[in-house]
Amino acid sequence: MHHRTQKHSIDGLITLVLFGVFAACILSVLLTGAEVYRKLTQRDQAAFNRRTGIQYMATKVRQSANASQVRVDGFEDYEDIDCFYYTEQIDGYDYVTQVYCYDGWLMELFTMDGSGAWPEDGEKVLEAQAMDLDLDGDLLTVSITDVDGGISTLTMSLRGEVADS
């Protein structure tokens, strides 16, 4: 009888050890999966930040009917802020869409031309450190520095006649 009780104790111990090993394996797989998921999420967010600003600007340029509606200049009294201007006429009045980088954000401001708006009046579009614009003839080059410091550049050809800046 004594021999049988000892066998049950060993069986219980073996079961407990196997359960512990199994639990440790599950925990290891879960932790590894969580780390992989975190890295993939970071990579996807960085790619989103890189592409979205440039695609946004490409869309704004494509919205213009022709190059005469587009200009690049400083933001009114803030010459150190590069600004993309897209002018359109609505009901006989000139309206301007301004896209610029201010206070860590890519901003958009839609106002009546000459309204005297301030940079902080715009709507936040996307986090960005900086945006550099260069209009050379009918070629617009846009460089956006994202929140991670990555720089994305896109050069586009404008349609039609180019406006004088």
N, C-alpha and C positions, 0 to 999 in steps of 0.2 A: 503494500500500500504506500509506503513511504516513497518508493521509486516512482510511482505514478504521479504524485503531487509535484515532485521536482520536474517531471516532464512537462506538466501544465505550466509551470512557472517559466520554463525556457521557451515554450511555445508562445506565451504571452509577451515575453521579452523580444523575441524575434519579430512578432507582429508589430510591436511598438517601434522597433528600430526600422522596419520596412516602411511603416507609416511616416516616420520622421524623414527618411531619405526621400520618399515620394513628395512630402510637403516641401522639403528643401528644393527639390527639382522644379516643382511648380512655381515656387517663389522666384527662383533663378530665371525661369523662362519669362515670367511676368515682368520682372525688373529689366531684363534685356529688351523685351518688347516695348516697354515704356520709354526706354532710352532711344531706341530706334525711332519710335513715333515722335519724340521730342525733336530729334535731329531732322527728320523729314519735314516737320512743321516749320522749323526755323528756315530750312532751305526754301520751302515753298513761299514763306513770307518774304524772304529776301528777293526771290524771283518776282513776286508780285510787286514789290516796291520798285524794282528795277524797270519793269515793263510798263506799269500802269501810267506813270507820269509821261513817258514818251508817247504812249498810245493816246493819251488824253490830248497832248499837244497836236499830234497828227490829225486827230479828229477835228480839233478846232480849226486847223489850217484847211482841211477838206471842206468844212462848212462854208468857208468864204467862197463867194461866187467867182471872184478873180483877185489877182494880186494887188489891184489898185485899192482894195479894201483893207489890206494888211500893212502894218508898219511895226518896226521895232524901235523903241526909244526908252528913255528913263521914265519912271512913274512920276508924272507931273513935277512936283517940287522935290522929289526924291530921285535925283539923277543916278544914284548908285544902285537903284533897283531896276534891273532889266525888265522890260514889260513888253508883252505881245499885245498889239492893238488890232482888233477886228471891227471895222466900222460898217454899219448897215443902216439903211433908211427904212423907217417904219412910220407909216401915216404922215409922211412929209418931214419927219424929224430925224436927225442923225443920232443914232445910239452906238455906243462903243462897248465891246466886251474886252476887258483887260485881264490878261493872265500873267501872273508874276509870283515870285517867291518872297514871302515876308514872314518873319518871326517863326521860322521852322516849318512853314506850310506853303504848299503850292496853292495859290489863291485865285479866285475868279471874281470879277466885279463887272456887272452889267449896269450901265448908267447912260443917261442922256449925255451926249458929247459936251464937254466943258462944264460938267457939274461941280467940279472942284472936290471930288471925293478923296478920302484918305485911304492909305493902304490897308488899315485895319477894318475898313468898311466891307471888304470882300468876303466871300464865302470860302471856308477852308475846303480844299478838294482832297489833298493828299499830303502826308508829312514828307518834307524834303528840306535838305540843308540849303541848296542853292539852285538857281537856274541861270544859265548863260545863253544869250541869244545873239545870233549874228545873221544879218540880212545882207547878202552880197549879190546884187542884181536880182535874179529871180530864185536864188538859192537861200533857203532859211535853214540855219543850223541851230539845233536846240540841244543843249547839254544840261542834264538834270543830275544833281548829286543827291542820292537818297539818304535816308536816316542812318544807314550803315556806312556811309562814305563812298559807296559805289557810284561811278559816273556812267550814265547812259547817254549816248549821243545819236542824234538822228538828223540827216540832211534831207530836206524835201524841196522839190521844185514847185514854185507857185505858178498858178495858171494866169494867163493874161498879162496885161501891162502892170508893171511895178510902180507903186506910188512913191513920190519923193518924200524922204524922211526929213 
